[in-house]
Amino acid sequence: MELREAIGTRRSYRYLDPDRPVELEKIQRMLEAARIASHFGNNNAARALVVDRHSATQEQIDSLPSPVGGFQIQQAPIVILWYVEGTAMDYAADRLIELVDIGALGYGPDRYEELNNTLVPVFRKSADALKGPGMVDMDLGQAVAQATLMAIEQGLGCCCQGSANWKKVEKAFNFGEQQRVVVVQTVGYPAESKEAGGQRPRQPFEQLFQLNSLANPFPRSQAVVEELTRDRFFQAPAKLPGREEELEALRQKYNLPRAGMI
């Protein structure tokens, strides 16, 4: 699958086949993609704990969030807890030096001295603040995004969910004070069609992006839109014919609550 089409098909699959195990090799490929994602300062604070529904304890499964459709967590063969490892920021200065060593940062004969006089003190002084929500969460998002694209390429479906009580999850999985769960991702083989009802609606392009001023919408080229449409980046919009029938069939097959259809 070409990258543009893969991005176009990157939608949430909320209905996963609970009876079809996911090969750990496919999960590894997702994690490999996450590992090489961009990380500010090369700190790799983005981490993941993979939970196999069939081997995890009941306490662990019960701790997982279920804000809208708890069936998603209960049905998914694999659940990934994406979290920030705060202690990674304690070594931020060392990772900067590593970047200089490999030629990715700094230049000239005095580059190490300059680094030690400028960026290193800033990172060491700001280490605790950098552990909080911000850049590390953005890096985690990029890691999840790359893992999701890898999942789609392998025929898997994913859906991310939040929680109002991460402490419950962190306790069940013995997370430390420096480890902060950010999002849960369900992974499995889709029980629904590949289209999943069609490409989800989004706000208008002109409303979301600007150029040089918040009052100046970014110019949208129709030629680019047509190009991306040809490459299947843009696909048939939701909802497609037969979607209601598909949802009702899934509800009956897996005895799902009607509220979970939202």
Phi and psi in degrees as a GROMACS rama.xvg file:
@    title "Ramachandran Plot"
@    xaxis  label "Phi"
@    yaxis  label "Psi"
@TYPE xy
-67.6508  152.977  GLU-2
-58.0853  -43.4577  LEU-3
-63.7727  -40.5054  ARG-4
-68.1073  -37.3149  GLU-5
-62.1419  -41.1686  ALA-6
-65.5705  -39.2498  ILE-7
-64.4015  -29.9661  GLY-8
-93.1315  4.56941  THR-9
-78.6814  81.9371  ARG-10
-125.016  163.372  ARG-11
-73.4465  131.204  SER-12
-106.663  106.003  TYR-13
-88.4733  -14.6028  ARG-14
-112.948  103.71  TYR-15
-113.102  148.503  LEU-16
-75.9614  111.214  ASP-17
-72.9043  -16.1604  PRO-18
-97.8667  0.939736  ASP-19
-112.814  104.911  ARG-20
-63.1357  152.565  PRO-21
-100.936  127.106  VAL-22
-61.6592  133.104  GLU-23
-63.8037  -25.2504  LEU-24
-62.1948  -35.4725  GLU-25
-70.7987  -37.1301  LYS-26
-66.0374  -39.2088  ILE-27
-59.4396  -42.3635  GLN-28
-61.8501  -38.085  ARG-29
-61.4467  -44.0021  MET-30
-69.8134  -34.121  LEU-31
-62.1558  -41.3269  GLU-32
-65.0179  -37.8163  ALA-33
-67.3119  -37.825  ALA-34
-63.9307  -36.0032  ARG-35
-94.2879  8.02771  ILE-36
-66.9106  162.117  ALA-37
-64.6221  133.402  SER-38
-133.818  123.001  HIS-39
-62.0114  132.885  PHE-40
68.1412  6.49807  GLY-41
58.7968  37.6414  ASN-42
-86.8623  -20.4938  ASN-43
51.9686  47.0353  ASN-44
-79.0211  -12.8727  ALA-45
-77.7158  121.208  ALA-46
-130.984  169.288  ARG-47
-147.082  136.72  ALA-48
-114.258  117.455  LEU-49
-89.388  129.872  VAL-50
-114.535  120.748  VAL-51
-91.9152  116.457  ASP-52
-57.45  -29.8934  ARG-53
-81.9268  -16.4775  HIS-54
-119.958  -9.96027  SER-55
-72.1365  158.399  ALA-56
-75.5463  159.12  THR-57
-63.8326  -35.3899  GLN-58
-61.0085  -41.4809  GLU-59
-65.5243  -45.0725  GLN-60
-63.5686  -42.6708  ILE-61
-67.0441  -23.6909  ASP-62
-77.9602  -17.8624  SER-63
-69.5999  146.421  LEU-64
-70.1299  150.687  PRO-65
-149.155  66.4331  SER-66
-69.2053  -36.4704  PRO-67
-117.684  -57.2785  VAL-68
-127.796  90.175  GLY-69
-59.1632  -21.3161  GLY-70
-59.8171  -27.5953  PHE-71
-62.1044  -44.0183  GLN-72
-68.8117  -43.1342  ILE-73
-69.511  -29.0126  GLN-74
-88.5639  -30.0749  GLN-75
-62.309  127.799  ALA-76
-62.8669  -34.9461  PRO-77
-127.445  136.929  ILE-78
-126.12  128.268  VAL-79
-107.933  124.105  ILE-80
-92.1899  106.524  LEU-81
-88.7247  124.351  TRP-82
-139.121  162.995  TYR-83
-99.0388  128.482  VAL-84
-93.7986  100.291  GLU-85
-62.2055  -33.2894  GLY-86
-64.523  -17.5185  THR-87
-60.2289  -31.0504  ALA-88
-73.865  -15.0521  MET-89
-68.6628  -17.554  ASP-90
-112.995  20.3906  TYR-91
-59.4309  -40.4602  ALA-92
-63.7411  -38.9272  ALA-93
-64.732  -37.6698  ASP-94
-68.6181  -31.7469  ARG-95
-63.5576  -42.5906  LEU-96
-62.5661  -38.5694  ILE-97
-61.4176  -38.7428  GLU-98
-65.3833  -36.0262  LEU-99
-67.3476  -40.2174  VAL-100
-57.8543  -38.254  ASP-101
-93.3236  2.73904  ILE-102
83.8028  16.7149  GLY-103
-92.2691  -12.6258  ALA-104
-147.524  136.199  LEU-105
78.0966  158.911  GLY-106
-160.046  163.226  TYR-107
89.6735  165.279  GLY-108
-65.3559  -25.4004  PRO-109
-103.473  21.0063  ASP-110
-64.4074  -34.662  ARG-111
-68.6811  -40.5955  TYR-112
-63.7583  -42.3585  GLU-113
-63.5042  -42.1153  GLU-114
-61.0361  -45.8551  LEU-115
-67.811  -24.0629  ASN-116
-90.4335  -16.3492  ASN-117
-119.008  -79.4621  THR-118
-69.2624  -40.3085  LEU-119
-58.0554  -48.6271  VAL-120
-60.1089  -37.3057  PRO-121
-64.4673  -46.58  VAL-122
-66.9819  -38.2505  PHE-123
-67.8268  -39.4656  ARG-124
-70.5446  -31.6301  LYS-125
-98.9204  6.87769  SER-126
-53.8112  -46.1292  ALA-127
-66.111  -42.3934  ASP-128
-65.4696  -34.6328  ALA-129
-71.3473  -12.9517  LEU-130
-77.2601  -20.543  LYS-131
-77.9493  175.708  GLY-132
-54.2578  135.959  PRO-133
154.985  -121.326  GLY-134
-61.1317  -39.7388  MET-135
-66.081  -32.6532  VAL-136
-70.3557  -36.7926  ASP-137
-62.1014  -42.4374  MET-138
-62.7986  -40.6889  ASP-139
-61.9621  -40.0516  LEU-140
-61.2355  -40.3115  GLY-141
-65.9157  -37.6279  GLN-142
-64.0449  -43.8368  ALA-143
-64.3896  -39.4729  VAL-144
-61.8839  -45.2544  ALA-145
-68.119  -36.8752  GLN-146
-64.2724  -37.7949  ALA-147
-65.857  -42.3015  THR-148
-62.5681  -38.5554  LEU-149
-65.4586  -39.004  MET-150
-61.8077  -44.6034  ALA-151
-62.7056  -42.0211  ILE-152
-59.3252  -27.8778  GLU-153
-96.2977  9.38836  GLN-154
83.4335  13.2649  GLY-155
-94.5618  163.512  LEU-156
-120.007  150.967  GLY-157
-139.743  158.203  CYS-158
-154.575  130.94  CYS-159
-96.0025  142.744  CYS-160
-136.851  149.837  GLN-161
-105.233  -173.721  GLY-162
-156.957  149.605  SER-163
-92.5637  -1.23053  ALA-164
-142.089  69.0915  ASN-165
-67.6898  -25.1834  TRP-166
-58.2045  -37.0032  LYS-167
-63.2319  -42.5281  LYS-168
-66.4588  -46.4001  VAL-169
-62.2216  -36.5595  GLU-170
-67.084  -44.0294  LYS-171
-63.5063  -28.7325  ALA-172
-107.485  12.2976  PHE-173
59.9962  40.8001  ASN-174
-72.5641  148.916  PHE-175
-88.8449  176.719  GLY-176
-64.8413  -26.2011  GLU-177
-89.3905  0.575077  GLN-178
-111.227  128.836  GLN-179
-129.128  113.132  ARG-180
-70.3234  134.74  VAL-181
-110.144  -40.4923  VAL-182
-155.977  151.611  VAL-183
-109.348  136.615  VAL-184
-123.561  122.258  GLN-185
-85.1821  143.185  THR-186
-137.52  136.596  VAL-187
178.445  -177.546  GLY-188
-83.8246  129.575  TYR-189
-60.2151  136.602  PRO-190
-90.6189  -13.564  ALA-191
-99.1588  174.587  GLU-192
-66.2637  159.88  SER-193
-58.1481  -35.258  LYS-194
-73.4265  -23.2603  GLU-195
50.4554  38.8824  ALA-196
89.9808  -7.92865  GLY-197
112.372  167.523  GLY-198
-67.5311  129.884  GLN-199
-69.4011  149.005  ARG-200
-69.8346  146.933  PRO-201
-133.32  162.286  ARG-202
-66.3574  155.616  GLN-203
-56.9764  141.589  PRO-204
-51.3887  -47.1179  PHE-205
-64.6723  -22.6604  GLU-206
-82.2536  -22.4343  GLN-207
-95.2315  -29.3969  LEU-208
-128.698  142.757  PHE-209
-131.272  165.238  GLN-210
-127.507  115.574  LEU-211
68.8559  -21.002  ASN-212
-153.922  143.8  SER-213
-62.9099  -20.8989  LEU-214
-88.9414  -1.74725  ALA-215
-117.284  100.306  ASN-216
-59.0969  143.699  PRO-217
-65.6245  130.799  PHE-218
-65.2597  128.349  PRO-219
-104.767  116.961  ARG-220
-81.7635  126.032  SER-221
-67.3744  -29.5635  GLN-222
-63.5481  -39.104  ALA-223
-67.0741  -40.742  VAL-224
-59.5572  -44.0703  VAL-225
-66.0388  -38.5219  GLU-226
-61.9197  -46.7014  GLU-227
-67.7705  -31.0508  LEU-228
-67.1228  -41.8555  THR-229
-61.7142  -34.2675  ARG-230
-85.2806  7.29673  ASP-231
63.8095  22.7727  ARG-232
-68.0274  -43.9616  PHE-233
-95.3882  131.268  PHE-234
-127.522  179.347  GLN-235
-57.032  127.567  ALA-236
-75.2689  153.678  PRO-237
-71.7851  154.07  ALA-238
-104.417  143.884  LYS-239
-78.9246  155.492  LEU-240
-57.1808  137.901  PRO-241
89.004  -1.86811  GLY-242
-64.1997  -42.703  ARG-243
-61.7069  -41.3043  GLU-244
-64.9775  -39.2711  GLU-245
-63.3985  -43.8888  GLU-246
-63.5455  -41.5023  LEU-247
-66.2265  -37.198  GLU-248
-65.1154  -40.4849  ALA-249
-65.7182  -40.4882  LEU-250
-61.2181  -43.8158  ARG-251
-70.9196  -40.4102  GLN-252
-62.607  -41.4806  LYS-253
-106.887  9.04151  TYR-254
54.0317  50.9554  ASN-255
-87.396  148.815  LEU-256
-70.6567  147.922  PRO-257
-63.3346  -32.8855  ARG-258
-61.8631  -27.251  ALA-259
-72.9783  -6.6141  GLY-260
-82.0906  -5.84479  MET-261
